[in-house]
Amino acid sequence: MMRRRQFMAATMAAGAAALAGCSKSSSGGAGNGPSLRSDGNPDLTWKGTITMGAQAYTPALPGVKLAPGTAKLQEFGKVADAFTALYPDIKIKFLGSDYTYETTTMKTQATGGQLPDVWWQQHSEVNTSFPAGVCTNLAPYMEKPNPFIKGNTRWRDVLNAQSYTQSYADADTQYCNNGDFVGTAFFYNKKIFASAGISDVPKTWDELIAVCQKLKAAGTTPCAIPAYTYGFGWLARIFLANFLGEDTCKKIDAYSKDPGISTTDVAVAYKKGLLDPRQNPAVLAWWPMAKELFSYCDPQINQLPANPPVGSPNPEAMMAAGKVGMIYDGTWAPTAVAANGGGIEIGSFPWPSLAGSNQYATSFDTANAVSGPNAAWQYFISSPRSDTSLRENGKLDAVVAWMQFFSTPERNTAICNEYGSFLPTYSGAEPTKDLKELASLAAEPIYAMNGGAEFTTEANDQISKLFQAYVLGQVSMDDVTTKYPQIMDKGLQDYLQVHPIDFSKYS
């Protein structure tokens, strides 16, 4: 199941895309595909079973092991049945919960030619750390029509353009079929809001604080955001990009050729002073604002450590129990609240505008900075090298056809919405009503960075602890001003020992 922990790892991995360098796998086929039958569908000659690792969208079928508490999904199974109805000699076998998608294991399988035919993984992991030759390059296929989409002239046009660019290895190499989006937003209990006299969701920072004040006055804990586990990591991405401004973010993004703001970009920006608070006060100017917000958040949640013990309170459970008015969480929140027994009506709204809230705040909308195409619909096709069964005559054509078959806007909608945690992103796909207000997040460029916490795990941990201590009132802003650059300086030094950068190349 793709939830908060994997999303957090993905956002950090995406920022660290420069660490390993892209593994440019060779294409598993020329991308021409088979000829078409008289009904317009591919003429497949291969017979056998296609193995599919569908991750969070795995259907509940006989013989497919599911982890306890996993939703009994049906849609992907229905799609597989429809494909087999067209091609009776081809069966689809879904992998169960015993297949963990652990990267080290998958790399070992690839070396032995034992990967599944179709599988899930974070695109940043595949592009940067998987061995060369693991995947089939889908780009040639995506330049041609998807025969299962009526009127389609280029398969790629159905995919979200922003997601396509963010997940490719380079302009000519696309291993990933990316079809969903994980975002973050404020999710609120509509009944509690109404009882507190709140009729409109906040659209500005001042309005957000005013909502917190109304909820508190009504006797409700206004909000829940874990200060350590993702308080700094998520809020830094929103505030920092906004306070730097769009032009500066674009400048930082352009330092390296990696898609999105990479760790190399952050290192160069820090070295130039753009991300160093000793030279740019905007870097830390948002911390007092964050502290104000956390003063309205549940104190137990605020104090949770990096790895909360089993049974610790969590935002979704608190919302389900009616103990909190709103939570800032991922798009999985409505499903998680429902799983905790909360039969409540939930609304959502994106991070409000920061314009005018601080002398460094800009009108740049950074609500999507804690989001991305890093969810459960990141599907790859193995190559004949990593999956020796693809050497069978005609099998690769059959596997590509299967991927094309499930990759239609209608099936993207049905499969994603049944799970309910992520936004379907194909052109023409529609999200659930709980996530409808967030659909625009997937269409905009994402400029996200943590200011240098990306440099090392140690730097990230130390900054997160410092942030938590600050919002809890355990250290002062003067302490932060002293300790923050010390942590970042050490993080950059450690990073450069492993990944040297010639800063003279960046004007």
C-alpha positions as CSV (number, residue, x, y, z in Angstrom):
1,M,0.0,0.0,0.0
2,M,1.4,3.4,-1.0
3,R,1.0,5.7,1.9
4,R,2.8,8.5,3.7
5,R,6.1,6.8,4.4
6,Q,6.6,5.8,0.7
7,F,5.5,9.2,-0.5
8,M,8.0,11.0,1.8
9,A,10.8,8.7,0.6
10,A,9.8,9.5,-3.0
11,T,9.9,13.2,-2.5
12,M,13.4,12.9,-1.0
13,A,14.5,10.6,-3.7
14,A,13.2,12.9,-6.4
15,G,15.3,15.7,-4.9
16,A,18.3,13.4,-4.9
17,A,18.0,12.4,-8.5
18,A,21.6,13.6,-9.2
19,L,23.1,11.2,-6.7
20,A,23.5,8.2,-8.9
21,G,23.0,9.4,-12.4
22,C,20.4,8.0,-14.8
23,S,20.7,4.4,-15.7
24,K,20.0,4.6,-19.4
25,S,18.4,1.2,-20.1
26,S,18.2,-0.1,-23.6
27,S,14.8,-0.5,-25.2
28,G,13.3,-3.9,-25.0
29,G,11.8,-3.5,-28.5
30,A,11.7,-1.2,-31.5
31,G,8.3,0.2,-30.5
32,N,6.7,-0.8,-33.7
33,G,4.2,-3.1,-32.2
34,P,2.1,-5.8,-33.9
35,S,-0.2,-5.4,-36.9
36,L,-3.9,-4.7,-36.1
37,R,-6.8,-7.1,-36.5
38,S,-9.9,-6.2,-38.5
39,D,-11.5,-4.9,-35.2
40,G,-8.7,-2.4,-34.8
41,N,-7.1,-4.2,-31.9
42,P,-3.5,-5.6,-31.9
43,D,-3.1,-9.0,-33.5
44,L,-1.3,-10.9,-30.8
45,T,0.1,-14.3,-31.5
46,W,1.8,-15.1,-28.2
47,K,0.0,-17.3,-25.7
48,G,0.6,-17.4,-21.9
49,T,0.5,-15.5,-18.7
50,I,1.5,-11.9,-18.0
51,T,2.7,-11.2,-14.5
52,M,1.6,-7.8,-13.1
53,G,2.7,-6.0,-10.0
54,A,0.0,-3.4,-9.5
55,Q,1.0,-2.2,-6.1
56,A,-1.8,-0.4,-4.2
57,Y,-4.3,-1.1,-7.0
58,T,-3.9,-4.9,-6.7
59,P,-7.3,-6.5,-7.0
60,A,-8.7,-9.1,-4.6
61,L,-8.7,-12.2,-6.7
62,P,-8.5,-15.9,-5.9
63,G,-4.9,-16.9,-5.3
64,V,-3.8,-13.2,-4.8
65,K,-2.5,-12.8,-1.2
66,L,-3.5,-9.5,0.4
67,A,-2.2,-7.9,3.6
68,P,-4.6,-7.8,6.5
69,G,-6.8,-4.7,6.3
70,T,-6.2,-4.2,2.6
71,A,-9.3,-3.0,0.7
72,K,-10.9,-5.7,-1.5
73,L,-10.5,-3.9,-4.8
74,Q,-12.1,-5.2,-8.0
75,E,-11.5,-2.8,-10.9
76,F,-8.1,-4.0,-12.1
77,G,-9.4,-7.5,-12.0
78,K,-12.4,-6.5,-14.2
79,V,-10.0,-4.9,-16.7
80,A,-7.9,-8.0,-16.8
81,D,-11.0,-10.1,-17.5
82,A,-11.9,-7.8,-20.3
83,F,-8.5,-8.1,-21.8
84,T,-8.7,-11.9,-21.6
85,A,-12.1,-11.8,-23.3
86,L,-10.4,-10.2,-26.2
87,Y,-7.4,-12.5,-26.1
88,P,-8.6,-15.8,-24.5
89,D,-5.1,-17.3,-24.8
90,I,-3.5,-14.6,-22.6
91,K,-4.1,-14.5,-18.8
92,I,-3.1,-11.8,-16.3
93,K,-1.6,-12.9,-13.0
94,F,-1.4,-10.2,-10.3
95,L,1.3,-10.3,-7.6
96,G,0.1,-10.3,-4.0
97,S,1.3,-8.7,-0.8
98,D,4.2,-11.2,-0.6
99,Y,5.8,-9.2,-3.4
100,T,7.2,-6.2,-1.5
101,Y,8.7,-4.0,-4.3
102,E,11.9,-3.7,-2.2
103,T,14.4,-2.1,-4.5
104,T,17.4,-4.3,-3.5
105,T,15.4,-7.4,-4.1
106,M,14.1,-6.1,-7.4
107,K,17.6,-5.2,-8.6
108,T,18.7,-8.8,-7.7
109,Q,15.8,-10.2,-9.7
110,A,16.7,-8.0,-12.6
111,T,20.2,-9.3,-12.6
112,G,18.9,-12.9,-12.7
113,G,16.3,-12.1,-15.4
114,Q,13.4,-12.8,-13.0
115,L,11.5,-9.5,-12.7
116,P,7.7,-9.5,-13.4
117,D,6.5,-8.5,-16.8
118,V,4.9,-5.3,-15.5
119,W,5.8,-3.8,-12.1
120,W,5.6,-0.7,-9.9
121,Q,8.4,1.4,-8.6
122,Q,9.2,5.0,-7.9
123,H,10.4,6.5,-11.2
124,S,13.2,8.4,-9.5
125,E,14.6,5.1,-8.2
126,V,14.5,3.4,-11.6
127,N,16.0,6.4,-13.4
128,T,18.8,6.9,-11.0
129,S,19.8,3.6,-9.3
130,F,18.5,0.6,-11.2
131,P,21.0,-1.2,-13.5
132,A,21.1,-0.4,-17.1
133,G,19.0,-2.5,-19.4
134,V,16.3,-3.3,-16.8
135,C,13.3,-1.6,-18.6
136,T,11.7,-1.3,-22.0
137,N,11.8,2.2,-23.3
138,L,8.1,3.1,-23.8
139,A,8.8,6.4,-25.6
140,P,8.7,4.8,-29.2
141,Y,5.4,3.1,-28.3
142,M,4.0,6.3,-26.8
143,E,4.7,8.3,-30.0
144,K,2.2,6.0,-31.8
145,P,-1.5,5.6,-31.3
146,N,-2.9,3.6,-28.4
147,P,-5.3,1.3,-30.3
148,F,-7.6,0.9,-27.3
149,I,-8.4,4.6,-27.1
150,K,-10.8,5.7,-29.8
151,G,-9.5,8.5,-32.0
152,N,-6.1,8.6,-30.3
153,T,-3.2,9.4,-32.6
154,R,-0.4,9.5,-30.0
155,W,-0.5,7.5,-26.8
156,R,1.6,10.0,-25.0
157,D,-1.0,12.7,-25.5
158,V,-3.3,10.9,-23.0
159,L,-0.7,11.2,-20.2
160,N,-0.4,14.3,-18.1
161,A,2.3,16.4,-19.7
162,Q,3.8,17.5,-16.4
163,S,4.0,14.0,-15.0
164,Y,5.5,12.7,-18.3
165,T,8.3,15.2,-18.1
166,Q,9.0,14.6,-14.4
167,S,9.2,10.9,-14.7
168,Y,11.2,10.4,-17.9
169,A,14.9,9.5,-17.8
170,D,15.6,12.0,-20.6
171,A,13.6,13.5,-23.5
172,D,14.0,10.3,-25.6
173,T,13.8,7.7,-22.8
174,Q,10.6,7.1,-20.9
175,Y,10.4,3.9,-18.9
176,C,7.4,4.9,-16.8
177,N,3.7,4.8,-17.5
178,N,2.7,7.4,-14.9
179,G,-1.1,7.8,-14.3
180,D,-1.8,9.1,-10.9
181,F,-0.7,11.9,-8.5
182,V,-0.3,12.1,-4.8
183,G,-1.0,15.6,-3.4
184,T,-1.4,17.2,0.0
185,A,-4.2,19.5,1.2
186,F,-6.2,20.5,4.3
187,F,-9.0,18.0,4.8
188,Y,-11.7,19.2,7.1
189,N,-14.8,17.9,9.0
190,K,-17.7,19.7,7.3
191,K,-19.9,19.3,10.4
192,I,-17.4,20.8,12.8
193,F,-16.7,23.7,10.4
194,A,-20.4,24.4,10.2
195,S,-20.9,24.2,14.0
196,A,-18.1,26.8,14.4
197,G,-19.8,29.1,12.0
198,I,-17.3,28.6,9.2
199,S,-19.0,28.7,5.8
200,D,-16.1,29.3,3.5
201,V,-12.8,27.6,3.3
202,P,-9.7,29.8,3.8
203,K,-8.0,31.1,0.7
204,T,-5.3,33.2,2.4
205,W,-2.9,32.7,5.3
206,D,-4.7,35.2,7.5
207,E,-8.0,33.4,6.7
208,L,-6.4,30.1,7.7
209,I,-5.3,31.5,11.1
210,A,-8.8,33.0,11.5
211,V,-10.4,29.6,10.9
212,C,-8.1,28.1,13.6
213,Q,-9.1,30.7,16.0
214,K,-12.8,30.1,15.4
215,L,-12.4,26.3,15.8
216,K,-10.5,26.9,19.1
217,A,-13.2,29.2,20.3
218,A,-15.8,26.6,19.6
219,G,-13.9,24.1,21.8
220,T,-12.4,22.0,19.0
221,T,-8.7,21.3,18.4
222,P,-8.2,23.2,15.1
223,C,-5.6,21.1,13.3
224,A,-3.2,18.1,13.4
225,I,0.2,18.1,11.6
226,P,3.1,16.0,12.9
227,A,5.8,18.5,13.5
228,Y,8.7,16.0,13.1
229,T,7.6,13.3,10.6
230,Y,6.7,15.8,7.9
231,G,6.2,19.2,9.5
232,F,9.5,20.6,8.3
233,G,9.8,18.6,5.2
234,W,6.4,19.5,3.8
235,L,6.1,23.1,5.0
236,A,9.6,24.0,3.9
237,R,8.8,23.0,0.4
238,I,5.7,25.3,0.4
239,F,7.1,28.3,2.2
240,L,10.6,28.3,0.9
241,A,9.6,28.2,-2.8
242,N,7.1,30.9,-2.2
243,F,9.5,33.2,-0.3
244,L,12.2,32.8,-2.9
245,G,9.7,33.5,-5.7
246,E,9.0,31.9,-9.0
247,D,11.9,33.5,-10.9
248,T,14.4,32.4,-8.3
249,C,13.0,28.8,-8.3
250,K,13.3,28.7,-12.0
251,K,16.9,29.9,-11.8
252,I,17.7,27.2,-9.2
253,D,15.9,24.5,-11.3
254,A,18.1,25.5,-14.4
255,Y,21.5,24.9,-12.7
256,S,21.5,21.2,-13.7
257,K,19.7,19.4,-16.5
258,D,17.9,17.0,-14.1
259,P,14.1,17.2,-14.2
260,G,12.8,19.3,-11.2
261,I,15.0,20.8,-8.6
262,S,17.7,18.2,-7.8
263,T,20.2,18.0,-5.0
264,T,22.9,19.5,-7.3
265,D,20.6,22.5,-7.9
266,V,20.1,22.9,-4.2
267,A,23.9,22.6,-3.5
268,V,24.7,25.3,-6.1
269,A,22.0,27.6,-4.8
270,Y,23.2,27.2,-1.2
271,K,26.8,27.9,-2.3
272,K,25.6,31.0,-4.1
273,G,23.8,32.2,-1.0
274,L,20.3,31.9,-2.3
275,L,19.5,29.2,0.4
276,D,21.9,30.3,3.0
277,P,20.1,32.3,5.8
278,R,23.2,34.3,6.5
279,Q,22.9,35.8,3.1
280,N,19.2,35.5,2.4
281,P,16.9,36.1,5.4
282,A,13.9,34.8,3.5
283,V,15.2,31.2,4.1
284,L,14.1,31.3,7.8
285,A,11.5,34.0,7.7
286,W,8.7,31.5,7.5
287,W,9.6,29.6,10.7
288,P,7.6,32.0,13.1
289,M,4.6,31.7,10.8
290,A,4.8,27.9,11.0
291,K,5.1,28.1,14.8
292,E,1.9,30.1,14.9
293,L,0.1,27.4,12.9
294,F,1.4,24.6,15.1
295,S,0.2,26.5,18.2
296,Y,-3.3,25.5,17.0
297,C,-2.3,21.9,16.3
298,D,-2.9,18.9,18.6
299,P,0.0,18.9,21.1
300,Q,0.3,15.1,21.2
301,I,0.7,15.0,17.4
302,N,3.2,17.9,17.6
303,Q,5.5,15.8,19.9
304,L,5.5,12.5,18.0
305,P,9.1,11.3,17.3
306,A,10.5,10.3,13.9
307,N,9.1,6.8,14.2
308,P,6.1,6.9,16.4
309,P,5.4,3.8,18.5
310,V,2.6,1.5,17.5
311,G,-0.6,2.8,18.9
312,S,0.4,6.5,18.8
313,P,-2.2,9.0,17.9
314,N,-2.4,9.9,14.2
315,P,-4.2,12.7,12.3
316,E,-6.5,10.5,10.4
317,A,-7.8,8.6,13.5
318,M,-8.3,11.9,15.3
319,M,-10.4,13.2,12.4
320,A,-12.4,10.0,12.3
321,A,-13.1,10.4,16.0
322,G,-14.2,14.0,15.6
323,K,-11.4,15.2,17.8
324,V,-9.9,17.7,15.3
325,G,-11.4,20.2,12.8
326,M,-8.9,19.7,10.0
327,I,-5.7,17.9,9.1
328,Y,-3.0,18.7,6.6
329,D,-2.4,15.4,4.9
330,G,-1.9,13.5,1.7
331,T,-4.6,12.6,-0.8
332,W,-4.9,9.2,1.0
333,A,-6.5,11.0,3.9
334,P,-10.2,10.4,3.1
335,T,-9.6,6.7,2.6
336,A,-7.6,6.5,5.9
337,V,-10.3,8.4,7.8
338,A,-12.9,6.0,6.5
339,A,-10.7,3.1,7.5
340,N,-10.6,4.4,11.0
341,G,-14.4,4.2,11.2
342,G,-15.1,7.9,10.5
343,G,-18.5,8.2,8.9
344,I,-18.0,11.9,8.5
345,E,-18.3,14.2,5.5
346,I,-15.0,15.5,4.5
347,G,-14.1,18.6,2.5
348,S,-10.7,19.7,1.2
349,F,-8.9,22.9,0.2
350,P,-5.3,23.5,-1.0
351,W,-2.7,25.3,0.9
352,P,-3.9,29.0,1.0
353,S,-2.1,31.9,-0.7
354,L,0.8,33.3,1.3
355,A,0.8,36.7,-0.6
356,G,0.9,39.6,1.9
357,S,1.5,37.4,4.9
358,N,5.2,38.3,5.3
359,Q,7.6,40.8,3.8
360,Y,9.2,38.0,1.8
361,A,6.0,36.3,0.8
362,T,5.1,36.3,-2.9
363,S,2.1,35.6,-5.1
364,F,3.7,32.4,-6.4
365,D,1.3,29.6,-5.8
366,T,3.3,26.7,-4.2
367,A,0.4,24.6,-3.0
368,N,1.6,21.7,-5.2
369,A,5.1,21.7,-3.8
370,V,4.3,18.8,-1.5
371,S,2.9,16.6,-4.2
372,G,3.9,14.8,-7.4
373,P,3.5,11.9,-9.7
374,N,5.0,9.6,-7.1
375,A,2.0,7.4,-6.3
376,A,0.9,3.9,-7.2
377,W,0.4,4.2,-11.0
378,Q,4.1,4.1,-12.0
379,Y,4.3,1.1,-14.1
380,F,7.3,-0.3,-16.0
381,I,7.7,-3.1,-18.5
382,S,10.8,-5.3,-18.0
383,S,13.3,-5.9,-20.8
384,P,14.3,-9.3,-22.2
385,R,17.5,-8.9,-20.1
386,S,15.7,-8.4,-16.7
387,D,12.8,-10.8,-17.5
388,T,13.9,-13.6,-19.7
389,S,10.4,-14.7,-20.5
390,L,10.2,-11.6,-22.7
391,R,12.5,-13.3,-25.1
392,E,9.6,-15.5,-26.2
393,N,8.5,-14.5,-29.7
394,G,5.6,-12.0,-29.5
395,K,5.4,-11.7,-25.7
396,L,6.7,-8.1,-25.5
397,D,4.0,-7.1,-28.0
398,A,1.4,-8.8,-25.7
399,V,2.7,-7.1,-22.6
400,V,2.7,-3.6,-24.3
401,A,-0.8,-4.3,-25.5
402,W,-1.9,-5.2,-22.0
403,M,-0.4,-1.9,-20.7
404,Q,-2.1,0.0,-23.5
405,F,-5.4,-1.7,-22.7
406,F,-5.5,-0.7,-19.0
407,S,-4.1,2.8,-19.9
408,T,-7.3,4.5,-21.1
409,P,-8.9,7.5,-19.3
410,E,-12.0,5.5,-18.3
411,R,-9.9,2.7,-16.8
412,N,-7.5,5.1,-15.2
413,T,-10.5,6.8,-13.5
414,A,-12.2,3.5,-12.4
415,I,-9.0,2.0,-11.0
416,C,-7.7,5.1,-9.2
417,N,-11.0,6.2,-7.8
418,E,-11.9,2.8,-6.4
419,Y,-8.8,3.0,-4.2
420,G,-9.6,6.6,-3.5
421,S,-6.2,7.9,-2.4
422,F,-4.7,9.4,-5.5
423,L,-5.7,11.6,-8.4
424,P,-6.0,9.9,-11.8
425,T,-4.1,12.1,-14.2
426,Y,-4.9,10.9,-17.7
427,S,-6.5,13.4,-20.0
428,G,-10.2,13.0,-19.6
429,A,-10.0,11.1,-16.3
430,E,-12.1,12.4,-13.3
431,P,-11.1,12.3,-9.6
432,T,-13.4,11.4,-6.8
433,K,-15.5,14.2,-5.3
434,D,-13.3,14.3,-2.2
435,L,-10.3,15.1,-4.3
436,K,-11.9,17.1,-7.1
437,E,-10.7,20.4,-5.6
438,L,-7.1,19.2,-5.9
439,A,-7.1,18.2,-9.5
440,S,-5.4,21.4,-10.6
441,L,-2.3,20.4,-8.6
442,A,-1.2,17.9,-11.2
443,A,-1.2,20.4,-14.0
444,E,1.4,22.9,-12.7
445,P,5.2,22.7,-12.6
446,I,6.6,21.7,-9.2
447,Y,9.4,23.7,-7.7
448,A,10.2,21.9,-4.5
449,M,13.2,21.9,-2.2
450,N,14.1,21.6,1.5
451,G,16.8,24.1,1.5
452,G,19.7,21.7,2.0
453,A,18.1,19.0,4.2
454,E,18.4,16.9,1.0
455,F,22.2,16.8,1.3
456,T,22.3,13.9,3.8
457,T,20.0,11.8,6.0
458,E,21.8,13.3,9.0
459,A,21.1,16.9,7.9
460,N,17.4,16.1,7.3
461,D,17.1,14.5,10.7
462,Q,18.8,17.3,12.5
463,I,16.9,20.1,10.8
464,S,13.6,18.2,11.5
465,K,14.5,17.9,15.2
466,L,15.4,21.6,15.3
467,F,12.1,22.6,13.7
468,Q,10.1,20.4,16.1
469,A,12.0,21.9,19.1
470,Y,11.3,25.4,17.8
471,V,7.6,25.0,17.3
472,L,7.4,23.4,20.7
473,G,9.1,26.4,22.3
474,Q,12.2,24.5,23.3
475,V,14.6,26.6,21.4
476,S,14.5,30.3,20.3
477,M,14.7,31.8,16.9
478,D,18.2,33.0,17.8
479,D,19.1,29.4,18.4
480,V,17.7,28.4,15.0
481,T,19.6,31.2,13.3
482,T,22.8,29.8,14.7
483,K,22.3,26.1,14.4
484,Y,20.5,25.9,11.0
485,P,23.5,27.1,8.9
486,Q,25.9,24.9,10.9
487,I,23.8,21.8,10.1
488,M,23.5,22.8,6.4
489,D,27.2,23.6,6.1
490,K,28.1,20.1,7.5
491,G,25.5,18.5,5.3
492,L,26.9,20.1,2.1
493,Q,30.4,19.2,3.1
494,D,29.5,15.6,3.6
495,Y,27.5,15.5,0.3
496,L,30.4,17.0,-1.7
497,Q,32.8,14.3,-0.4
498,V,30.7,11.7,-2.1
499,H,29.4,13.8,-5.0
500,P,31.9,16.5,-5.9
501,I,30.6,19.6,-7.8
502,D,32.6,22.0,-9.8
503,F,30.8,25.2,-8.8
504,S,32.8,27.2,-11.3
505,K,30.6,25.7,-14.0
506,Y,27.5,27.4,-12.6
507,S,27.4,31.1,-13.4
